[in-house]
């Protein structure tokens, strides 16, 4: 029966829910987390007690001559 499971497959509420979770929701959540934290941490060569957070770049203030 295990080897022929694809022959007896039916789309039911349970299989649709499992497919949507596994194909859409989980990859979307992984992508969101990866995008949110991309290059936020610097793991290389930090002394003990120093934060691994990378300082966010400060926005440049417009000078009066560029207006």
N, C-alpha and C positions, 0 to 999 in steps of 0.2 A: 504494500500500500504506500509506503514512504517513497519508493522510486517512481510511482505513478501518480503522485499527489497533484501534479500540474494538470492531469487529465480530468480530475474531479474538482478543480478550482472554481469557485463561484464568487462573484462580487457581492458581499454582504456589507451591512453597516460596520461590522467589526473589521473586515479586511480593508474597506475604504479608509476607515479611521487610522488603522495601522500604516497603510500606504502613505497617507497624507502626512502623518507624523514623521515617518522615516525618510520621506523624499523631499518634503517642503519645510516643515517646522524645524527639525533638528539641524539641517544644513543652514537654514536662515539664521538660527540662533548662534551657531558656531561662527558664521560670517560676521554677524553683528558684533560679537565679543572680540573677534580677531581685529576687525576694523576699528573698534573703539580703543583698544589697547595697543595698536600697532605703534612701535617705536616710542612707547611711553616709558619703558624701563631700560636701563643700561646695566647689564649683568656683568660686564667685564671689568675686573680689577677695582672693585670698590673696597676701601678699607672698612674694617669692622666698625659698625656704628654709623656709617654714612648711608644716606638714603640712596636707593637705586632708581628713584624717579628722575627722569630727565627734565631739566628746567624747560618750561614752555617758552618759546620765543615771544618777546614782548612786541606788540604792534608799534610800528614806527609812527611818531607824531609828525603831522604835517608842519612844515616850516611856513612862515608867512610869505616867503618869496615864491612858493610853489602854488599859491592860490590863484 
